[in-house]
Amino acid sequence: MGAGELQRRLAELPGVTGVGAISHLPYVDLPHWSLRYALDSTSSEGVATARSISTGLFETLGVQLVEGRFFTDDEHPV
């Protein structure tokens, strides 16, 4: 069963009001994905952590959008 199928089945359970997934939680002391970046050729390199999320995560967590829109199932990773 894939992640999309699992989300669909969970969403169908009585009492479930939202379903979303995240690859790993923030502030957990486990290995995570790190991305190195520099703002320009003269700045020092920084490190950012990255996470993969599913559609529905922000809505399930009650995140309020300031502008823009939530992700949809029609979008594909870059």
C-alpha positions as YAML, in Angstrom:
chain: A
units: angstrom
residues:
- id: 1
  name: MET
  ca: [0.00, 0.00, 0.00]
- id: 2
  name: GLY
  ca: [1.37, 3.38, -0.99]
- id: 3
  name: ALA
  ca: [1.25, 6.57, 1.04]
- id: 4
  name: GLY
  ca: [-1.64, 7.97, -1.01]
- id: 5
  name: GLU
  ca: [-3.71, 4.85, -0.45]
- id: 6
  name: LEU
  ca: [-2.95, 4.91, 3.28]
- id: 7
  name: GLN
  ca: [-4.01, 8.57, 3.52]
- id: 8
  name: ARG
  ca: [-7.23, 7.84, 1.64]
- id: 9
  name: ARG
  ca: [-8.09, 4.91, 3.91]
- id: 10
  name: LEU
  ca: [-7.30, 6.87, 7.07]
- id: 11
  name: ALA
  ca: [-9.44, 9.78, 5.88]
- id: 12
  name: GLU
  ca: [-12.40, 7.41, 5.52]
- id: 13
  name: LEU
  ca: [-12.31, 6.32, 9.19]
- id: 14
  name: PRO
  ca: [-15.14, 7.65, 11.37]
- id: 15
  name: GLY
  ca: [-14.13, 10.74, 13.33]
- id: 16
  name: VAL
  ca: [-11.03, 11.51, 11.23]
- id: 17
  name: THR
  ca: [-11.14, 15.16, 10.18]
- id: 18
  name: GLY
  ca: [-7.77, 15.45, 8.42]
- id: 19
  name: VAL
  ca: [-4.82, 13.38, 7.25]
- id: 20
  name: GLY
  ca: [-1.27, 14.41, 6.43]
- id: 21
  name: ALA
  ca: [2.27, 13.04, 6.61]
- id: 22
  name: ILE
  ca: [5.80, 14.34, 7.13]
- id: 23
  name: SER
  ca: [9.10, 12.55, 6.50]
- id: 24
  name: HIS
  ca: [10.51, 13.38, 9.94]
- id: 25
  name: LEU
  ca: [9.48, 15.71, 12.73]
- id: 26
  name: PRO
  ca: [11.26, 18.99, 13.50]
- id: 27
  name: TYR
  ca: [13.55, 19.03, 16.53]
- id: 28
  name: VAL
  ca: [13.97, 15.25, 16.60]
- id: 29
  name: ASP
  ca: [17.57, 14.13, 17.09]
- id: 30
  name: LEU
  ca: [17.57, 11.68, 14.20]
- id: 31
  name: PRO
  ca: [19.34, 11.77, 10.84]
- id: 32
  name: HIS
  ca: [17.71, 14.26, 8.48]
- id: 33
  name: TRP
  ca: [18.18, 15.68, 5.01]
- id: 34
  name: SER
  ca: [20.63, 18.59, 4.93]
- id: 35
  name: LEU
  ca: [21.01, 21.06, 2.11]
- id: 36
  name: ARG
  ca: [23.98, 23.36, 1.81]
- id: 37
  name: TYR
  ca: [23.43, 26.81, 0.34]
- id: 38
  name: ALA
  ca: [25.10, 30.19, -0.17]
- id: 39
  name: LEU
  ca: [23.23, 33.42, -0.84]
- id: 40
  name: ASP
  ca: [25.93, 34.54, -3.27]
- id: 41
  name: SER
  ca: [29.54, 33.74, -4.14]
- id: 42
  name: THR
  ca: [30.89, 35.93, -1.32]
- id: 43
  name: SER
  ca: [28.72, 34.65, 1.57]
- id: 44
  name: SER
  ca: [29.59, 31.81, 3.84]
- id: 45
  name: GLU
  ca: [27.83, 28.52, 3.29]
- id: 46
  name: GLY
  ca: [24.79, 27.69, 5.39]
- id: 47
  name: VAL
  ca: [22.99, 24.44, 6.08]
- id: 48
  name: ALA
  ca: [19.21, 23.96, 5.99]
- id: 49
  name: THR
  ca: [17.25, 20.86, 6.87]
- id: 50
  name: ALA
  ca: [14.54, 19.64, 4.51]
- id: 51
  name: ARG
  ca: [11.43, 17.53, 4.95]
- id: 52
  name: SER
  ca: [9.00, 15.88, 2.60]
- id: 53
  name: ILE
  ca: [5.31, 16.42, 3.32]
- id: 54
  name: SER
  ca: [2.04, 15.19, 1.89]
- id: 55
  name: THR
  ca: [-0.97, 17.13, 0.80]
- id: 56
  name: GLY
  ca: [-3.30, 17.71, 3.72]
- id: 57
  name: LEU
  ca: [-0.57, 18.15, 6.33]
- id: 58
  name: PHE
  ca: [-0.88, 21.91, 6.77]
- id: 59
  name: GLU
  ca: [-4.69, 21.78, 6.77]
- id: 60
  name: THR
  ca: [-4.65, 18.96, 9.35]
- id: 61
  name: LEU
  ca: [-2.29, 20.94, 11.58]
- id: 62
  name: GLY
  ca: [-4.50, 24.03, 11.29]
- id: 63
  name: VAL
  ca: [-1.84, 26.15, 9.58]
- id: 64
  name: GLN
  ca: [-3.22, 29.54, 8.53]
- id: 65
  name: LEU
  ca: [-2.02, 30.75, 5.14]
- id: 66
  name: VAL
  ca: [-0.78, 34.31, 4.98]
- id: 67
  name: GLU
  ca: [-0.84, 34.21, 1.19]
- id: 68
  name: GLY
  ca: [-0.79, 31.65, -1.61]
- id: 69
  name: ARG
  ca: [-2.41, 28.21, -1.46]
- id: 70
  name: PHE
  ca: [-1.98, 24.75, 0.00]
- id: 71
  name: PHE
  ca: [-0.34, 21.93, -2.00]
- id: 72
  name: THR
  ca: [-2.59, 19.67, -4.07]
- id: 73
  name: ASP
  ca: [-2.33, 16.06, -5.27]
- id: 74
  name: ASP
  ca: [-1.91, 17.39, -8.83]
- id: 75
  name: GLU
  ca: [1.56, 18.78, -8.08]
- id: 76
  name: HIS
  ca: [4.77, 16.86, -8.67]
- id: 77
  name: PRO
  ca: [8.16, 17.16, -6.94]
- id: 78
  name: VAL
  ca: [10.79, 19.16, -8.78]
...
